[in-house]
Structure formats: C-alpha cells, structure tokens
Amino acid sequence: MAGEEERLESIRLGRCFIVSAFLVLAYLFFLGSLLGWGLEVLFRKFFSASNPEHRWINPGFCIGPYVPLYGFGLCILYLLAAMGDMTGMEDTAAGRALLFLGMAVSMTVIEYIAGIMLLKIAKVRLWDYSMLWGNVNGLICPLFSAFWAILGAVYYFLIHAYILDALRWLANNLAFSFVIGFFFGVFSIDVAYSVHLVSRLKRFAEENGVIVKYENLKAHIHAARERAKLRQRFFFPLHTIRPLQEHLRGARGALEKNKEKRQI
C-alpha cells in the first residue's frame, strides 16, 4: 500500500514538473517574441542597409507584434544559462566564452532551420545575407553569428537575472497565465492567417520559378500605396485594394539574379 502511494505521488510530482516547465517555456516564448519584435523594429528602422529610407517596418511574416524566432531563442538562452549556472561554467572566463559560443551556435542553428524551411518549402525568403562574407544560402553568416554571441552575453549579464525574477513573479501570480493563454490564442490565429498568405506566395513562386523576397514585396506594396497616396499599413503591410497577384507580377519586373535562383 505504501509503495502504491509513493508511486502515485511520484507520478503527481512528475506531472506538476511537466506543467510547470511548460508554463515557464510558454512565458519565455511570450516575452522573447515581444522583445525580439521590438529589437527587430529598431534595428530595421535605424541600422538596416536594406531600409535606406529608415521607414518603420513590421518584421517577420506575422501581423502582430511578435517574432517567433526570438521566442524560441529566449527559451534556448534561458536553458543554456541555467545549465551554465548549474555546472559552474560562469565561474571562469573560458567557461563563459564556451557558454556564449553555445548560445551563438544554438541561435544560428535556429535561424538556419527557420530560414531553410521557408525557403525550400514555402519559396519565401524573409532575410538575405547573400552579400555578406561566409554566408550559407544567404540565411546565416559569421557576422550575424557574432551578433548572436554578443546578444547571448548581453542576455546573460544584463537580462538573465531579471528573467529569473520574472519567473519567480509568475510562480506567485499564476493568474497571469491567462494573459499568456490569450497571447497564444491570438498568436495561433495570426499564424494560421500568415500561413494562408504564404501559401499564396508559394503558389505564385512555383508557377513562375522564383523565390519571393518578403521584404522586397513589402517595399513594392509600400511604394504602390505611396504613389496612390494611400495610408501605409504597419501591421497589414501586404493588405491592398489590388489583388496580391498583381503586386507579385509587378515586383517580378525587377527580378534580381542570384547564383542559384531568381528572386523578387
């Protein structure tokens, strides 16, 4: 009888741990997606060479204020930093360097997987590092891997402690999980809409043998709305009066040659 009670208690604790871990990662994904979106907006506004007019640009393929890549990234950074704390890697300079290298490699792998899936499956390119040295398929490059390492160091020294405080706050305010649930509800609807939109771009890309460069298409529609003296849309940049296919055909007139594929 005692053995059965211990087994049931062990199962209960295991379930509690799984639920707790899921809630923590969901919370981190929520924070990372929002913070990453803000970071991307500022980078594209003030530092991106592909935005010489310094326009405000909604990054990513989602409509809302979030970039899922950063959500996954924050989860990875948190897990690696926690592992570093447990193993004592942060006690030496070499250990910290190895930790930041692991963060950079992890973020680079996430970036490549996300980019190659969109490129090979959806025929859409969200970013392009083709002009940068050492790039792989224009999706990753040493320069941005170095940026990821710097971002990992910034996270570890300046943000990680606040993340731990935020998780402790979440443990004492579980009602906030309703907000996280609401976020994922809206996020799921947004992703479904965005996937439908990307499927239309994929159909055009396959019919015309091109790769659709998402940011170029946004810029083309922005210019068209500017010529028509229409109000620009920040959160719905691809929503226009004219059919999307017309904009795609118009953008196709400015095809750029790539080593392997044509891209609009």
C-alpha positions in Angstrom: 0.0 0.0 0.0 2.8 2.4 0.9 4.6 1.6 -2.3 1.5 2.4 -4.3 1.1 5.7 -2.6 4.7 6.6 -3.3 4.2 5.7 -7.0 1.1 7.9 -7.3 2.9 10.7 -5.5 5.9 10.4 -7.9 3.5 10.5 -10.9 1.8 13.6 -9.5 5.1 15.4 -8.9 6.2 14.4 -12.4 3.1 15.9 -13.9 3.5 19.0 -11.8 7.0 19.4 -13.1 6.0 19.0 -16.7 3.2 21.5 -16.4 5.5 23.9 -14.5 8.2 23.6 -17.2 5.7 24.1 -20.0 4.3 27.2 -18.3 7.9 28.6 -17.9 8.8 28.0 -21.5 5.5 29.4 -22.7 6.1 32.5 -20.6 9.7 32.8 -22.1 8.4 32.4 -25.6 5.8 35.1 -24.9 8.5 37.5 -23.6 11.1 36.6 -26.2 8.7 37.0 -29.2 7.6 40.5 -28.0 11.1 41.7 -27.0 12.6 40.3 -30.2 9.9 42.1 -32.3 10.8 45.4 -30.7 14.5 44.8 -31.3 13.9 44.0 -34.9 11.8 47.1 -35.4 14.5 49.3 -34.0 17.3 47.6 -36.0 15.4 47.9 -39.3 14.5 51.5 -38.6 17.9 52.8 -37.7 20.6 50.3 -38.8 19.4 48.1 -41.7 21.1 48.7 -45.0 18.0 47.3 -46.8 15.9 50.2 -45.4 17.8 53.4 -46.7 14.6 55.5 -46.1 14.6 54.5 -42.4 10.9 53.5 -42.5 9.1 51.8 -39.7 8.8 48.2 -40.8 6.9 45.4 -39.1 9.4 42.5 -39.2 8.7 38.8 -39.8 5.8 37.2 -41.6 3.3 37.5 -38.7 0.9 40.5 -38.4 1.1 41.1 -34.7 4.0 42.4 -32.5 6.0 39.3 -32.2 8.8 37.3 -33.9 8.6 33.6 -33.0 12.3 33.1 -33.8 13.2 35.2 -30.8 10.7 33.4 -28.6 12.4 30.1 -29.3 15.7 31.9 -28.9 14.9 33.2 -25.4 13.9 29.7 -24.3 17.3 28.3 -25.6 19.3 31.1 -24.0 17.5 30.6 -20.6 18.1 26.8 -20.7 21.8 27.3 -21.6 22.3 30.0 -19.0 20.6 27.7 -16.4 22.9 24.9 -17.4 25.8 27.2 -17.1 24.7 28.1 -13.5 24.3 24.5 -12.5 27.6 23.4 -13.9 29.6 26.3 -12.7 30.7 27.4 -16.2 30.2 31.0 -15.4 33.0 30.8 -12.8 35.8 31.1 -15.3 36.4 33.2 -18.4 36.8 30.1 -20.5 33.6 28.7 -19.2 31.7 31.9 -20.1 33.3 32.0 -23.5 32.2 28.4 -24.1 28.7 29.3 -22.9 28.4 32.3 -25.2 29.7 30.2 -28.1 27.0 27.6 -27.4 24.4 30.4 -27.4 25.7 31.7 -30.7 25.7 28.3 -32.3 22.2 27.5 -31.0 20.7 30.7 -32.3 22.5 30.3 -35.6 21.0 26.8 -36.0 17.5 28.0 -35.1 17.9 30.9 -37.7 19.1 28.5 -40.4 16.3 25.9 -39.7 13.6 28.6 -39.9 15.1 30.2 -43.0 15.7 26.9 -44.9 12.2 25.7 -44.1 10.6 28.9 -45.5 13.0 28.9 -48.5 12.6 25.2 -49.5 9.0 24.6 -48.5 7.3 28.0 -48.9 9.6 29.5 -51.6 9.8 32.6 -49.4 12.9 34.4 -48.2 12.4 36.6 -45.0 16.0 37.8 -44.8 19.0 37.8 -47.1 22.7 37.7 -46.1 23.9 36.8 -49.6 26.1 39.9 -49.8 27.9 39.1 -46.5 31.1 37.1 -46.3 30.8 33.4 -45.4 27.1 33.2 -45.7 25.3 29.9 -46.2 22.3 30.1 -48.6 22.0 33.7 -47.6 20.4 32.6 -44.3 23.3 32.6 -41.8 26.7 34.2 -41.8 29.7 34.7 -39.4 28.8 38.4 -38.8 25.3 37.6 -37.5 26.6 34.6 -35.6 28.9 37.1 -33.8 25.9 39.3 -33.1 24.1 36.3 -31.6 27.2 35.7 -29.4 27.1 39.3 -28.2 23.3 39.1 -27.7 23.9 36.0 -25.6 26.4 37.8 -23.5 24.1 40.8 -23.1 21.3 38.4 -22.1 23.5 36.5 -19.5 24.9 39.6 -17.8 22.1 42.1 -18.1 18.8 40.2 -18.6 19.0 36.7 -17.1 18.7 37.8 -13.5 15.5 39.8 -14.4 14.2 36.7 -16.3 14.6 34.7 -13.1 12.8 37.4 -11.1 10.0 37.3 -13.7 9.7 33.6 -13.4 9.5 33.9 -9.6 6.8 36.5 -10.0 4.9 34.2 -12.4 5.1 31.4 -9.8 3.4 33.8 -7.3 0.9 35.2 -9.8 -0.4 32.2 -11.8 -3.5 34.2 -12.8 -1.1 35.9 -15.3 -1.1 32.6 -17.2 -4.5 33.8 -18.6 -2.6 36.6 -20.4 -0.2 34.0 -21.8 -3.1 31.9 -22.9 -4.7 34.9 -24.6 -1.4 35.7 -26.3 -1.1 32.1 -27.7 -4.8 32.2 -28.8 -4.2 35.4 -30.8 -0.8 34.2 -32.0 -2.3 30.9 -33.3 -4.9 32.9 -35.3 -2.2 35.1 -36.7 0.0 32.2 -37.7 -2.9 30.5 -39.4 -3.6 33.7 -41.4 0.0 34.2 -42.2 0.5 30.6 -43.4 -2.5 31.0 -45.7 -0.9 34.2 -47.1 2.5 32.5 -47.5 0.7 29.6 -49.4 -0.5 32.1 -51.9 3.1 33.4 -52.3 4.3 29.9 -52.7 1.8 29.2 -55.5 3.0 32.2 -57.4 6.7 31.3 -56.8 6.2 27.8 -58.1 4.3 28.9 -61.1 6.9 31.4 -62.1 10.1 29.7 -60.9 11.1 32.4 -58.5 11.8 32.9 -54.8 9.7 35.6 -53.2 11.7 38.0 -51.0 9.2 39.1 -48.4 10.8 42.4 -47.6 11.1 43.4 -51.3 7.4 42.6 -51.7 6.6 44.8 -48.7 8.6 47.6 -50.1 6.9 47.3 -53.5 3.5 47.5 -51.9 4.6 50.4 -49.8 5.7 52.3 -52.9 2.5 51.5 -54.7 0.4 52.8 -51.8 2.7 55.9 -51.7 2.1 56.6 -55.4 -1.6 56.2 -54.9 -1.4 58.5 -51.8 -3.0 55.8 -49.6 -2.3 55.5 -45.9 0.5 53.0 -45.2 -0.2 49.9 -43.2 2.2 48.9 -40.5 0.5 45.7 -39.2 -1.0 44.6 -42.5 1.8 45.5 -45.0 0.5 43.1 -47.7 -3.1 44.1 -47.4 -4.0 46.1 -50.5 -7.0 47.1 -52.7 -5.4 45.5 -55.7 -5.1 41.6 -55.7 -1.8 40.4 -54.3 -1.1 38.6 -57.5 -0.9 41.9 -59.3 1.7 43.2 -56.9 3.7 40.0 -57.3 3.6 40.3 -61.1 4.6 44.0 -60.8 7.5 43.1 -58.5 8.6 40.4 -60.9 9.6 43.1 -63.4 12.5 43.9 -61.1 13.9 40.4 -60.8 17.4 40.1 -59.4 19.8 37.4 -60.5 21.1 35.1 -57.8 23.7 32.4 -58.1 21.1 29.7 -58.0 17.5 31.1 -58.1 15.7 34.2 -59.3 14.2 36.2 -56.6 11.6 39.0 -56.5 
